[in-house]
Structures are given as C-alpha cells and as structure tokens.
Amino acid sequence: MTQQHRVVIAGCGAMSNTWVDYALARPNTEIVGLVDLYEPVAAALAARHGLTCPTFTDIRDAIRATDATIVFDVTIPASHYGISMAALQEGCHVFGEKPLAESFAECEDIVQTSRSTGRIQAVMQNRRFDPRIRAYRQLIEDGHIGKIGFAGADFFLGPHFGGFRDVMDSPLLLDMSIHTFDQARLIMGVNPVSVYCHEFNPPGSWYTGNAMAICIFEMSDGSIFNYRGSWCAEGSPTSWEASWRVTGEKGTAIWDGHDTIYAEVVAAEQREADGKLSFLQPHERIEGTLPVMEKTGHHGCLEDMFSALETGRLPETHCSDNQYSMAMVLASLESARTGQKVLIGDHLKLV
C-alpha cells in the first residue's frame, strides 16, 4: 500500500512556492497546514495555489492539529534549529532548506534527535541534483585521472540583491558557500579535516560585510580543496555552480560549471630516442556523459527525500551527512575570525 504523506509547510515566503508545486504533483501527498509568523503571508500562499488547509503561527500547534507526518522547513536560517527540533520531537520527518543550522552544537543536536526519534531530517542541496555535476563526478569515480590530489573551485559573481545580504557580516560564506562546499564533497567523495580561511571585502564591494573568501581545506583522503569565491566580482562571471578543476595522478578533470565537462589524461608513455620521457606528455580527452535524470534541482532533491522515506533508506542529504558540508562553513568562519587553521575534528566527529 502506498504511503500517504501529510505535510505542514513552515515558512511561506517566495521559496515555498517551489516546495508547494512539488508536493501538489505527488498523488500520495497532501498539504495539511501552513505556518508563518505572519498569517497573512500564509494565507497569500494558500490563495496562490488554491489550498484550503488551515494556517498557523506555531509549528507544534500545526503538527498537533493536522496529524502531519512531514514538515517542509522553508523558514529563514535562524529558525531552522527550532523548527527541526520541534518537528522531530513531535514525530515528524523534516525536509528543510539549507543550512542545517547555524552552529556546530545545533547541528549535532539535530543529528542526535533525528537518530533518537527515528525520524529523517534532510537538507535541500539542490545543486547535487544536476546531470552535469553527476557527469563530472562519474568521470572522476571511473578512475580516469587516478587518485585525486587537488580540487579547485572558482566562484565569481556580482549579484546586487539588496536587503539582508548587503548588511550581513559574511554574506558569501554564510549564505552561499555551503553550495560549493557540498558540491566539493560530492565530487571528491571525501570529508573535510581542516581549513584555513581568509575573508575580506575588496575594493568596489557594495556589501557591508566580507564578500570574498579564500579557503584551503585538507580532506580525509589527504587531498586539498581550494575555494576562491567572491560575491562582488563584476565582469567575466563564473557559473553559479562554480568553475572546477580536479587534478589526479593520471590527469585533470574540468567542469566550467556550464556544459563543458571533460578529462585530459596521459595517453601513453612516450620516450625520446635516449629513453627519457618526453618533456610534456601527450594527452587524450575523455568527454563527460550526462545521465538521464527525470527530476533535477529542488524537485530532484525532494524526490530523493521522499524515495528514501518510502524505501527505508537515508536520503543523500540526510543531516548526518550534511553536517560535514555545514562544518566547512562554520570552520571557515572560525578560521577567518581567528586567523588560524581550524581542525574540524575538534568540533565534529569525522567519519
């Protein structure tokens, strides 16, 4: 018998529309309540989508009144810890927007509560669910470039958001870097061990806080991940997915963040007449192959969450895994504040 899901949506701003659209397309899923501190916002969301469910201002009241089984947490980051803990304690699974929470302690609380209650808490990392990143990862997983030694990601954009981002202390690291850090873990297949981070606000920035950061991560397999990011870079923008270079013992894999995905590997050992290796080895190019993905982005990530729930496995972005991506953000912020390399294992048990 098909599982029936009763969903309460917490946070009824613009992003919630994507979550509502996905839920309405599932025949075994019903939206039974909307929660927002400002009930007119919840009522407006209901009107836009023709929903007749009740609205609430408190998550526990909503869960108890509707017998909800899942909470979609689309609230602001500062609310994620409270929403997740309340929903898990009330017996609901939680599918939420990033970030998992805003501190190591809060992340650990959520992970332990998920385990003790037997309820899933999964985080929206929509950039994982893109056929291009999957093609890139597959090139590397297939062993074409051999053992990874280095991965680099460049993220240079100049979005003029206005609003809260313009006055944040660390707008790039706090609001955006989680995506690229999570991508790095997916692409490399490893977890972070330590980080040295320098953040600053370059000339021409329209942000109050630091809008640029350079991070050097040591990873659990001994490789290095280097992040160079700016949210105030005018001209020659990278993709929002960043521009990637991964080097291994046999070659290099490239993804420009758009549609160029390939590896260049040493073709065959070439020796000169005197038996020495040629000065520059010849290479052969291997193109990435895009997989077929029925759903991508937000909908692809939500599909994985629901599939996991219905088949008894953990979602790819379950909190017990996603805490390592969030640790990269939090440790980078600490390193930037102290000017010291931060050992992530001092804050988070590494596996």
ChimeraX attribute file (.defattr): number of C-alpha atoms within 10 A of each C-alpha:
attribute: neighborCount
match mode: 1-to-1
recipient: residues
	/A:1	3
	/A:2	7
	/A:3	9
	/A:4	13
	/A:5	18
	/A:6	20
	/A:7	25
	/A:8	30
	/A:9	27
	/A:10	29
	/A:11	25
	/A:12	26
	/A:13	15
	/A:14	11
	/A:15	12
	/A:16	18
	/A:17	16
	/A:18	11
	/A:19	21
	/A:20	20
	/A:21	12
	/A:22	15
	/A:23	21
	/A:24	14
	/A:25	10
	/A:26	12
	/A:27	10
	/A:28	12
	/A:29	17
	/A:30	19
	/A:31	23
	/A:32	23
	/A:33	26
	/A:34	30
	/A:35	29
	/A:36	21
	/A:37	15
	/A:38	13
	/A:39	15
	/A:40	12
	/A:41	18
	/A:42	23
	/A:43	20
	/A:44	14
	/A:45	20
	/A:46	21
	/A:47	11
	/A:48	9
	/A:49	12
	/A:50	9
	/A:51	18
	/A:52	13
	/A:53	14
	/A:54	17
	/A:55	22
	/A:56	21
	/A:57	16
	/A:58	14
	/A:59	26
	/A:60	15
	/A:61	11
	/A:62	23
	/A:63	26
	/A:64	11
	/A:65	13
	/A:66	16
	/A:67	16
	/A:68	23
	/A:69	20
	/A:70	25
	/A:71	28
	/A:72	27
	/A:73	29
	/A:74	26
	/A:75	22
	/A:76	13
	/A:77	17
	/A:78	12
	/A:79	15
	/A:80	24
	/A:81	20
	/A:82	13
	/A:83	23
	/A:84	28
	/A:85	19
	/A:86	16
	/A:87	26
	/A:88	24
	/A:89	16
	/A:90	18
	/A:91	19
	/A:92	27
	/A:93	24
	/A:94	28
	/A:95	27
	/A:96	26
	/A:97	23
	/A:98	23
	/A:99	26
	/A:100	29
	/A:101	23
	/A:102	18
	/A:103	17
	/A:104	17
	/A:105	12
	/A:106	16
	/A:107	24
	/A:108	19
	/A:109	16
	/A:110	23
	/A:111	22
	/A:112	14
	/A:113	18
	/A:114	25
	/A:115	15
	/A:116	11
	/A:117	14
	/A:118	13
	/A:119	20
	/A:120	26
	/A:121	30
	/A:122	30
	/A:123	25
	/A:124	26
	/A:125	25
	/A:126	19
	/A:127	21
	/A:128	25
	/A:129	20
	/A:130	20
	/A:131	20
	/A:132	22
	/A:133	24
	/A:134	19
	/A:135	20
	/A:136	25
	/A:137	21
	/A:138	17
	/A:139	22
	/A:140	24
	/A:141	15
	/A:142	9
	/A:143	14
	/A:144	20
	/A:145	21
	/A:146	16
	/A:147	16
	/A:148	21
	/A:149	16
	/A:150	19
	/A:151	22
	/A:152	19
	/A:153	23
	/A:154	23
	/A:155	24
	/A:156	22
	/A:157	19
	/A:158	17
	/A:159	11
	/A:160	12
	/A:161	9
	/A:162	10
	/A:163	8
	/A:164	9
	/A:165	18
	/A:166	18
	/A:167	14
	/A:168	16
	/A:169	14
	/A:170	23
	/A:171	21
	/A:172	23
	/A:173	24
	/A:174	20
	/A:175	15
	/A:176	18
	/A:177	23
	/A:178	22
	/A:179	23
	/A:180	23
	/A:181	24
	/A:182	22
	/A:183	22
	/A:184	24
	/A:185	17
	/A:186	16
	/A:187	22
	/A:188	20
	/A:189	14
	/A:190	16
	/A:191	23
	/A:192	27
	/A:193	22
	/A:194	22
	/A:195	27
	/A:196	22
	/A:197	24
	/A:198	19
	/A:199	24
	/A:200	14
	/A:201	18
	/A:202	15
	/A:203	8
	/A:204	9
	/A:205	18
	/A:206	18
	/A:207	23
	/A:208	14
	/A:209	18
	/A:210	24
	/A:211	27
	/A:212	23
	/A:213	24
	/A:214	17
	/A:215	20
	/A:216	18
	/A:217	26
	/A:218	20
	/A:219	20
	/A:220	15
	/A:221	15
	/A:222	14
	/A:223	18
	/A:224	21
	/A:225	22
	/A:226	21
	/A:227	22
	/A:228	18
	/A:229	25
	/A:230	26
	/A:231	24
	/A:232	22
	/A:233	20
	/A:234	13
	/A:235	9
	/A:236	9
	/A:237	16
	/A:238	18
	/A:239	14
	/A:240	16
	/A:241	21
	/A:242	23
	/A:243	19
	/A:244	20
	/A:245	16
	/A:246	23
	/A:247	22
	/A:248	19
	/A:249	15
	/A:250	16
	/A:251	21
	/A:252	22
	/A:253	26
	/A:254	21
	/A:255	23
	/A:256	17
	/A:257	20
	/A:258	14
	/A:259	12
	/A:260	12
	/A:261	22
	/A:262	20
	/A:263	23
	/A:264	19
	/A:265	22
	/A:266	18
	/A:267	13
	/A:268	10
	/A:269	10
	/A:270	15
	/A:271	12
	/A:272	9
	/A:273	8
	/A:274	6
	/A:275	8
	/A:276	9
	/A:277	12
	/A:278	12
	/A:279	9
	/A:280	8
	/A:281	13
	/A:282	13
	/A:283	15
	/A:284	12
	/A:285	14
	/A:286	14
	/A:287	16
	/A:288	23
	/A:289	15
	/A:290	16
	/A:291	13
	/A:292	9
	/A:293	11
	/A:294	9
	/A:295	15
	/A:296	17
	/A:297	16
	/A:298	19
	/A:299	19
	/A:300	20
	/A:301	25
	/A:302	26
	/A:303	20
	/A:304	18
	/A:305	24
	/A:306	16
	/A:307	14
	/A:308	16
	/A:309	16
	/A:310	12
	/A:311	8
	/A:312	9
	/A:313	12
	/A:314	19
	/A:315	23
	/A:316	18
	/A:317	23
	/A:318	22
	/A:319	28
	/A:320	20
	/A:321	17
	/A:322	24
	/A:323	23
	/A:324	25
	/A:325	26
	/A:326	26
	/A:327	26
	/A:328	24
	/A:329	26
	/A:330	21
	/A:331	24
	/A:332	30
	/A:333	22
	/A:334	17
	/A:335	21
	/A:336	22
	/A:337	12
	/A:338	13
	/A:339	13
	/A:340	14
	/A:341	17
	/A:342	22
	/A:343	17
	/A:344	22
	/A:345	13
	/A:346	11
	/A:347	15
	/A:348	16
	/A:349	9
	/A:350	12
	/A:351	10
